């Protein structure tokens, strides 16, 4: 007989009765003890003292989600949660703050979306104009769109409204949707602050706050905006904080935001993705294009993402591939929202075989079946290498990451190898390169990055995978089904030409 565990705590209104029915025999003592602890604890910002580490789910049937969520999970054929879901969902359902550290493609969206929807579905609160109950903050518009799609998928049997708020288009539809009321608001920082300053969004009724991709927020310069937003959050709330890395500034931000959180860390000690085979070709710049064509025309290349350092380079490379008979499209920050979405959809549906991208897509493409990632240009930031190669080898599949390295890029490769804690193997048949000391360019990656500053750098986004299904022998992921290439919704600080005015950000809403 299937046993279920029910967590039922309202963060804003104190503890609610926990029903300990249907506990498995092996867990009954533990969970009854846990229930007693929770029931006797003042909640809200005074978090549980009894740690929840160790509570994990083996399958979604273990937890007593409300019937509409069970139907949605069944519709998607999800049975086995990912590690981040298995550890986060029990804590989030209990009302605990959560500090989650996980790499891309681990299923974070479902990890916070399911508990949030369960909470709203149990208490069925009314939506109020301009006063969301849940705020999910994402660094890019593409990621916000994907998160919104996930809420729509999991909440399709529930009478809940969600609104998307991001820059790049007119705010008219967005404001109208907010005026009609929304339970869940998914937003990017710049547009959120803009609409808050205009009086279209009030956070005083907020129950749950989710900060997703916190490290990416900092990379994009959103820390000042984040601090302003956090100041407006009500004290009595639940906060869920997710980041792929935990540098000092992220730790400081999490301490400011969270109270006695449950820590969930599913990031491996090595930052490289172990299941991804890595290779490096040492090649001069004028030989890159021919080598790329040779690789992409091999029979084992089914779907490939090629990373260029610059937007102009991505456009030119995609054009050259098309002229060579290879179906390709470029995606980067200068492309319109519609153009990026069309390119991603064409790639997903195999109308094109190759996507040429800047780092705008390094954390944003969640498409299964990517067999190859090619670093046509090595990134100047080693962390970007990890995010790039993570676009392949998803959902348990194997993948191949190929990097081209010129003499000018040797220092970039060294920095990458230092980060991942290993040498990137030479591609088969490749001669060993000259020692670094014999290379003509001894400048640092940062110095070379400065020389390439005219090309600019694009923002990045993050993927969402989820629980797997066993019934057909294949794997599916919760949170999949939409894409996230990533474009910024306007970096906080941008230079303007003299005599020009800053144009207001714009966005689009659904709900």
C-alpha positions as CSV (number, residue, x, y, z in Angstrom):
1,X,0.0,0.0,0.0
2,X,1.3,3.4,-0.9
3,X,2.1,5.6,2.0
4,X,1.9,9.3,2.0
5,X,3.2,12.1,4.2
6,X,1.1,15.2,4.6
7,X,2.7,18.6,5.5
8,X,0.3,21.4,6.1
9,X,1.5,24.6,7.6
10,X,0.5,28.2,6.8
11,X,3.4,30.5,7.0
12,X,1.3,33.6,7.6
13,X,-1.3,32.3,9.9
14,X,0.6,30.0,12.2
15,X,0.7,26.2,12.4
16,X,-2.2,24.3,11.1
17,X,-3.0,20.7,12.1
18,X,-0.7,18.1,10.7
19,X,-2.3,14.9,9.8
20,X,-0.1,11.9,10.5
21,X,-2.3,9.4,8.7
22,X,-0.8,7.0,6.2
23,X,2.8,7.2,7.5
24,X,4.9,4.2,6.6
25,X,5.8,2.0,9.5
26,X,9.5,2.7,9.1
27,X,8.9,6.5,9.2
28,X,5.9,6.8,11.6
29,X,7.9,7.5,14.7
30,X,10.1,10.1,13.0
31,X,7.3,12.0,11.3
32,X,5.1,12.0,14.4
33,X,8.0,13.5,16.3
34,X,8.5,16.0,13.5
35,X,4.8,16.9,13.6
36,X,4.9,17.4,17.3
37,X,7.9,19.7,16.9
38,X,6.2,21.7,14.2
39,X,3.0,22.0,16.1
40,X,4.7,23.5,19.1
41,X,6.8,26.0,17.2
42,X,5.8,29.6,16.6
43,X,6.0,30.0,12.9
44,X,6.3,32.8,10.5
45,X,9.8,34.2,10.5
46,X,10.6,32.1,13.6
47,X,11.5,29.0,11.6
48,X,11.5,25.5,12.8
49,X,14.3,24.5,15.1
50,X,14.1,20.8,14.3
51,X,16.3,20.4,11.2
52,X,14.7,18.8,8.1
53,X,17.8,17.5,6.6
54,X,17.4,13.8,5.9
55,X,13.8,14.0,4.7
56,X,13.8,13.0,1.1
57,X,11.1,11.7,-1.3
58,X,11.7,8.5,-3.3
59,X,8.7,9.2,-5.5
60,X,5.9,11.7,-5.8
61,X,3.3,9.3,-4.5
62,X,4.9,9.6,-1.0
63,X,3.5,13.0,-0.4
64,X,-0.2,13.9,-0.1
65,X,-0.5,16.7,-2.6
66,X,-3.9,18.1,-3.3
67,X,-5.9,16.3,-6.0
68,X,-5.4,18.9,-8.8
69,X,-1.6,18.7,-8.4
70,X,-1.7,14.9,-8.4
71,X,-3.6,15.0,-11.7
72,X,-1.1,17.4,-13.2
73,X,1.8,15.2,-12.1
74,X,0.1,12.1,-13.5
75,X,-0.6,14.0,-16.8
76,X,3.1,14.6,-17.1
77,X,3.9,11.0,-16.1
78,X,6.3,12.1,-13.3
79,X,7.1,9.5,-10.8
80,X,10.7,9.9,-9.5
81,X,11.8,13.3,-8.2
82,X,15.2,14.6,-8.9
83,X,17.6,15.1,-5.9
84,X,16.8,18.8,-5.5
85,X,13.1,18.0,-5.6
86,X,13.3,15.1,-3.2
87,X,15.0,17.3,-0.6
88,X,13.4,20.7,-1.2
89,X,9.7,19.7,-1.5
90,X,9.3,18.4,2.0
91,X,11.0,21.4,3.5
92,X,9.1,23.9,1.4
93,X,5.7,22.2,2.1
94,X,6.5,22.5,5.8
95,X,7.0,26.2,5.5
96,X,10.7,26.2,6.0
97,X,13.0,28.7,4.3
98,X,15.2,26.8,1.8
99,X,18.7,27.5,0.7
100,X,19.3,25.4,-2.4
101,X,22.5,25.0,-4.3
102,X,22.3,23.1,-7.6
103,X,23.6,23.2,-11.1
104,X,21.5,23.7,-14.2
105,X,19.1,21.0,-15.3
106,X,18.4,19.7,-11.8
107,X,14.6,20.4,-11.5
108,X,14.5,23.5,-9.4
109,X,11.3,24.9,-10.9
110,X,9.2,21.9,-9.9
111,X,11.0,21.9,-6.5
112,X,9.5,25.3,-5.6
113,X,6.4,25.4,-7.9
114,X,4.7,22.3,-6.5
115,X,4.8,23.3,-2.9
116,X,3.7,26.8,-3.8
117,X,0.7,25.6,-5.8
118,X,-0.2,23.1,-3.0
119,X,-0.2,25.9,-0.5
120,X,-2.4,28.1,-2.6
121,X,-4.7,25.3,-3.5
122,X,-5.3,24.2,0.1
123,X,-6.3,27.7,1.3
124,X,-7.7,29.0,-1.9
125,X,-7.0,32.7,-1.3
126,X,-8.6,35.3,-3.4
127,X,-6.3,37.3,-5.7
128,X,-6.2,41.0,-5.1
129,X,-5.4,43.7,-7.7
130,X,-1.7,44.5,-7.8
131,X,-1.0,42.5,-4.7
132,X,0.5,39.1,-5.5
133,X,0.7,36.4,-2.9
134,X,3.8,34.7,-4.4
135,X,6.8,36.4,-6.1
136,X,9.3,34.5,-8.2
137,X,12.3,36.6,-9.2
138,X,14.3,35.4,-12.2
139,X,17.3,37.1,-13.9
140,X,16.1,36.9,-17.5
141,X,12.9,37.2,-19.4
142,X,13.4,33.7,-21.0
143,X,13.8,32.1,-17.6
144,X,10.7,34.0,-16.3
145,X,8.7,32.7,-19.3
146,X,9.8,29.2,-18.6
147,X,8.9,29.4,-14.9
148,X,5.5,30.8,-15.9
149,X,5.0,27.9,-18.3
150,X,5.8,25.5,-15.5
151,X,3.2,27.1,-13.1
152,X,0.7,26.9,-15.9
153,X,1.5,23.2,-16.5
154,X,1.4,22.1,-12.8
155,X,-1.5,24.4,-12.0
156,X,-3.7,23.7,-15.0
157,X,-6.4,22.0,-12.9
158,X,-6.5,24.9,-10.4
159,X,-8.2,28.3,-10.5
160,X,-5.1,30.3,-10.0
161,X,-3.7,33.3,-11.9
162,X,-0.1,34.0,-12.7
163,X,1.4,37.1,-14.4
164,X,4.7,37.5,-16.1
165,X,6.6,40.7,-15.7
166,X,9.7,41.3,-17.8
167,X,11.3,44.0,-20.0
168,X,11.6,44.2,-23.7
169,X,8.0,44.9,-24.8
170,X,5.2,47.3,-23.8
171,X,4.0,47.2,-20.2
172,X,0.4,47.8,-21.1
173,X,-0.8,44.2,-21.1
174,X,1.2,43.5,-18.0
175,X,-0.3,46.3,-16.0
176,X,-3.8,45.2,-17.1
177,X,-3.1,41.7,-15.9
178,X,-1.9,43.0,-12.5
179,X,-5.0,45.2,-12.2
180,X,-7.1,42.0,-12.6
181,X,-5.3,40.3,-9.8
182,X,-2.8,37.5,-9.6
183,X,-1.8,34.9,-7.1
184,X,1.6,34.4,-8.6
185,X,3.9,37.0,-10.1
186,X,7.0,35.9,-12.0
187,X,9.3,38.9,-12.7
188,X,12.7,40.1,-13.6
189,X,14.3,42.7,-11.3
190,X,14.4,45.7,-13.5
191,X,10.8,45.6,-14.6
192,X,9.5,44.7,-11.1
193,X,11.1,47.7,-9.6
194,X,9.8,49.9,-12.4
195,X,6.2,48.8,-11.8
196,X,6.6,49.0,-8.1
197,X,7.8,52.6,-8.4
198,X,4.8,53.3,-10.6
199,X,2.5,51.9,-7.9
200,X,1.3,48.9,-10.0
201,X,2.8,46.3,-7.7
202,X,2.5,46.1,-3.9
203,X,4.3,43.3,-1.9
204,X,2.7,43.9,1.5
205,X,0.5,40.8,1.1
206,X,3.3,38.5,-0.1
207,X,3.4,35.0,1.5
208,X,6.2,33.3,-0.5
209,X,9.3,34.8,-2.1
210,X,11.5,32.8,-4.5
211,X,14.9,34.1,-5.7
212,X,16.1,31.9,-8.6
213,X,19.5,32.0,-10.1
214,X,20.9,34.3,-7.5
215,X,24.5,34.0,-8.7
216,X,23.4,35.0,-12.2
217,X,21.6,38.0,-10.7
218,X,24.9,39.2,-9.3
219,X,26.8,38.4,-12.6
220,X,24.3,40.7,-14.4
221,X,24.7,43.5,-11.9
222,X,21.3,43.2,-10.2
223,X,22.5,43.2,-6.6
224,X,21.4,46.8,-5.9
225,X,18.0,46.1,-7.3
226,X,17.7,42.9,-5.2
227,X,18.5,44.8,-2.1
228,X,15.8,47.3,-2.9
229,X,13.2,44.6,-3.5
230,X,14.1,42.6,-0.4
231,X,13.6,45.8,1.7
232,X,9.9,45.8,0.5
233,X,9.2,42.2,1.4
234,X,7.0,41.6,4.5
235,X,8.8,40.1,7.5
236,X,6.3,37.3,7.8
237,X,7.0,35.2,4.7
238,X,8.6,32.1,3.4
239,X,11.7,32.5,1.3
240,X,13.2,30.0,-1.2
241,X,16.7,30.8,-2.4
242,X,18.4,29.0,-5.3
243,X,21.9,29.5,-6.7
244,X,24.3,27.3,-8.8
245,X,27.3,28.6,-6.8
246,X,27.8,30.2,-3.4
247,X,30.4,32.9,-3.5
248,X,30.7,35.3,-0.5
249,X,28.2,37.9,-1.9
250,X,25.6,35.1,-2.4
251,X,26.1,33.8,1.1
252,X,25.7,37.3,2.5
253,X,22.5,37.8,0.5
254,X,21.1,34.5,1.6
255,X,21.8,35.4,5.2
256,X,19.9,38.7,4.8
257,X,16.9,36.9,3.1
258,X,16.6,33.6,5.0
259,X,15.9,32.6,8.6
260,X,17.2,29.2,9.8
261,X,16.9,27.7,6.3
262,X,17.0,24.0,5.3
263,X,20.1,23.7,3.2
264,X,19.9,21.6,0.1
265,X,23.1,21.0,-1.9
266,X,23.1,18.7,-4.9
267,X,26.0,20.3,-6.6
268,X,28.9,17.9,-7.1
269,X,32.3,18.7,-5.7
270,X,33.6,19.0,-9.2
271,X,32.0,21.7,-11.2
272,X,32.4,19.9,-14.5
273,X,29.6,17.6,-15.6
274,X,31.1,14.1,-15.3
275,X,28.9,12.4,-17.8
276,X,29.9,14.8,-20.5
277,X,32.9,13.8,-22.6
278,X,35.2,16.8,-23.2
279,X,37.7,17.4,-26.0
280,X,39.9,20.2,-27.1
281,X,41.3,21.0,-30.5
282,X,44.3,23.3,-30.7
283,X,43.8,25.3,-33.9
284,X,44.6,28.7,-35.3
285,X,41.8,31.2,-35.8
286,X,41.7,30.9,-39.6
287,X,41.3,27.1,-39.3
288,X,38.3,27.2,-36.9
289,X,35.6,27.4,-39.5
290,X,36.7,24.4,-41.6
291,X,37.2,22.3,-38.5
292,X,33.7,23.2,-37.3
293,X,32.1,22.2,-40.6
294,X,34.0,18.9,-40.5
295,X,32.7,18.2,-37.0
296,X,29.1,19.2,-37.7
297,X,28.8,17.0,-40.7
298,X,29.7,13.8,-38.9
299,X,26.9,11.3,-38.7
300,X,26.8,11.2,-34.9
301,X,26.0,14.9,-34.7
302,X,22.2,15.1,-34.4
303,X,21.7,18.4,-32.7
304,X,24.5,20.9,-31.7
305,X,25.0,24.2,-30.0
306,X,28.0,26.3,-31.1
307,X,29.1,29.1,-28.8
308,X,30.7,32.3,-30.1
309,X,32.2,35.0,-28.0
310,X,30.5,37.8,-29.8
311,X,27.1,38.6,-31.3
312,X,28.6,39.6,-34.6
313,X,30.6,36.4,-34.7
314,X,27.5,34.4,-34.0
315,X,25.6,36.0,-36.9
316,X,28.5,35.5,-39.3
317,X,29.1,31.9,-38.3
318,X,25.4,31.0,-38.7
319,X,25.4,32.6,-42.2
320,X,28.5,30.7,-43.2
321,X,27.0,27.4,-42.0
322,X,23.8,28.0,-44.0
323,X,25.9,28.7,-47.1
324,X,27.6,25.4,-46.5
325,X,24.3,23.5,-46.4
326,X,24.1,23.2,-42.6
327,X,20.7,24.3,-41.1
328,X,21.7,26.9,-38.5
329,X,20.4,29.9,-36.7
330,X,21.9,32.5,-34.4
331,X,20.6,33.5,-30.9
332,X,22.0,36.4,-28.8
333,X,21.0,39.5,-26.9
334,X,20.6,41.7,-29.9
335,X,17.9,39.4,-31.3
336,X,14.3,40.4,-30.6
337,X,12.3,38.3,-28.2
338,X,10.3,36.9,-31.0
339,X,13.4,36.0,-33.0
340,X,15.0,34.2,-30.1
341,X,11.8,32.2,-29.4
342,X,11.4,31.2,-33.1
343,X,15.0,30.1,-33.3
344,X,14.7,28.0,-30.1
345,X,11.5,26.4,-31.4
346,X,13.0,25.6,-34.7
347,X,15.9,24.0,-32.9
348,X,13.6,22.1,-30.6
349,X,11.5,20.8,-33.5
350,X,14.6,19.9,-35.5
351,X,13.8,22.4,-38.3
352,X,17.4,23.4,-37.8
353,X,20.3,21.3,-36.6
354,X,22.7,23.9,-35.2
355,X,22.1,26.8,-32.9
356,X,24.9,29.4,-32.8
357,X,24.8,31.3,-29.5
358,X,26.6,33.7,-27.3
359,X,26.5,33.2,-23.6
360,X,23.0,34.6,-23.7
361,X,22.0,30.9,-24.0
362,X,24.6,29.3,-21.8
363,X,22.2,28.8,-18.9
364,X,19.0,29.1,-20.8
365,X,18.5,26.2,-23.3
366,X,16.6,23.3,-21.9
367,X,16.2,21.0,-24.9
368,X,16.8,17.3,-24.7
369,X,18.8,15.5,-27.4
370,X,21.6,18.0,-27.7
371,X,24.4,15.7,-28.7
372,X,27.2,18.2,-29.1
373,X,28.3,21.5,-27.7
374,X,31.1,23.3,-29.5
375,X,33.0,26.1,-27.9
376,X,34.0,27.9,-31.2
377,X,35.5,30.6,-28.9
378,X,36.5,29.8,-25.4
379,X,34.7,31.9,-22.8
380,X,36.8,34.5,-20.9
381,X,35.0,33.5,-17.7
382,X,35.7,29.9,-16.7
383,X,32.3,29.5,-15.1
384,X,30.6,30.1,-18.4
385,X,32.4,26.9,-19.7
386,X,30.6,24.8,-17.2
387,X,27.2,26.3,-18.1
388,X,27.9,26.0,-21.8
389,X,28.8,22.3,-21.8
390,X,25.8,21.6,-19.5
391,X,23.5,22.2,-22.5
392,X,24.3,18.6,-23.5
393,X,24.2,15.4,-21.5
394,X,20.8,16.3,-20.0
395,X,18.2,14.0,-18.5
396,X,20.8,11.3,-17.9
397,X,22.0,11.2,-21.6
398,X,25.6,11.4,-22.7
399,X,27.0,14.3,-24.5
400,X,30.2,15.6,-26.1
401,X,31.7,19.0,-25.5
402,X,34.3,20.1,-28.0
403,X,36.5,23.2,-27.5
404,X,38.6,25.1,-30.0
405,X,41.7,26.7,-28.5
406,X,44.0,29.1,-30.3
407,X,47.3,30.3,-29.0
408,X,45.7,33.5,-27.8
409,X,43.1,31.4,-25.8
410,X,45.6,29.2,-24.0
411,X,45.3,31.2,-20.8
412,X,41.5,30.9,-21.0
413,X,41.8,27.1,-21.2
414,X,44.2,27.0,-18.2
415,X,41.7,29.0,-16.2
416,X,38.9,26.6,-17.2
417,X,41.0,23.5,-16.2
418,X,41.8,25.1,-12.9
419,X,38.1,25.6,-12.2
420,X,37.0,22.1,-13.2
421,X,40.0,20.5,-11.5
422,X,41.1,18.5,-14.5
423,X,42.8,18.8,-17.9
424,X,40.5,18.9,-20.9
425,X,41.6,15.8,-22.9
426,X,43.0,16.3,-26.4
427,X,40.7,15.3,-29.2
428,X,41.7,12.0,-30.8
429,X,44.6,12.3,-33.2
430,X,45.6,15.7,-31.9
431,X,49.3,16.5,-31.2
432,X,50.2,17.8,-27.8
433,X,50.3,21.6,-27.8
434,X,53.4,23.7,-27.1
435,X,54.0,24.6,-23.4
436,X,52.3,27.7,-22.3
437,X,55.6,29.5,-21.7
438,X,56.2,29.3,-25.5
439,X,53.0,30.9,-26.4
440,X,53.2,34.4,-27.7
441,X,50.3,35.7,-25.7
442,X,50.9,35.7,-22.0
443,X,48.1,38.1,-21.0
444,X,45.4,37.1,-18.6
445,X,41.8,36.2,-19.7
446,X,40.6,39.5,-18.1
447,X,43.1,41.4,-20.2
448,X,42.1,39.7,-23.4
449,X,38.5,40.3,-22.5
450,X,39.2,44.0,-22.3
451,X,40.6,43.9,-25.8
452,X,37.4,42.3,-27.0
453,X,35.1,44.6,-25.1
454,X,33.7,46.2,-28.2
455,X,31.7,43.1,-28.9
456,X,30.0,43.2,-25.6
457,X,28.8,40.3,-23.5
458,X,25.4,38.8,-23.4
459,X,23.4,37.6,-20.5
460,X,22.7,34.0,-19.7
461,X,19.7,32.0,-18.5
462,X,19.0,28.6,-16.7
463,X,17.4,25.3,-17.3
464,X,14.8,23.4,-15.5
465,X,14.5,19.7,-15.4
466,X,12.5,17.6,-13.1
467,X,11.2,14.3,-12.0
468,X,11.5,11.2,-14.2
469,X,8.9,8.7,-15.3
470,X,9.4,5.0,-15.3
471,X,6.4,3.6,-17.0
472,X,7.8,3.6,-20.5
473,X,11.4,3.0,-19.7
474,X,12.2,6.5,-20.9
475,X,12.9,9.5,-18.8
476,X,10.9,12.8,-18.7
477,X,11.7,15.8,-16.7
478,X,9.4,18.0,-14.6
479,X,9.7,21.6,-15.7
480,X,10.6,20.8,-19.3
481,X,8.5,21.8,-22.3
482,X,9.6,25.4,-22.5
483,X,12.9,27.0,-23.3
484,X,15.0,29.5,-21.7
485,X,17.6,31.3,-23.7
486,X,18.5,34.3,-21.8
487,X,18.5,37.9,-22.5
488,X,18.8,40.5,-19.9
489,X,15.8,42.7,-19.2
490,X,18.1,45.7,-19.0
491,X,21.2,45.8,-17.0
492,X,21.0,48.2,-14.1
493,X,23.7,50.4,-15.4
494,X,23.9,51.3,-19.1
495,X,25.7,54.2,-20.8
496,X,23.6,56.6,-22.7
497,X,24.5,59.0,-25.4
498,X,24.4,62.6,-24.6
499,X,21.1,64.2,-25.4
500,X,19.1,61.0,-25.2
501,X,16.6,59.9,-22.7
502,X,16.4,56.5,-21.1
503,X,13.4,54.7,-22.4
504,X,11.1,52.9,-19.9
505,X,11.3,49.1,-19.8
506,X,8.5,47.2,-21.2
507,X,7.0,43.7,-20.7
508,X,4.2,41.3,-21.4
509,X,1.9,39.6,-19.1
510,X,0.0,36.3,-19.0
511,X,-2.5,35.1,-16.6
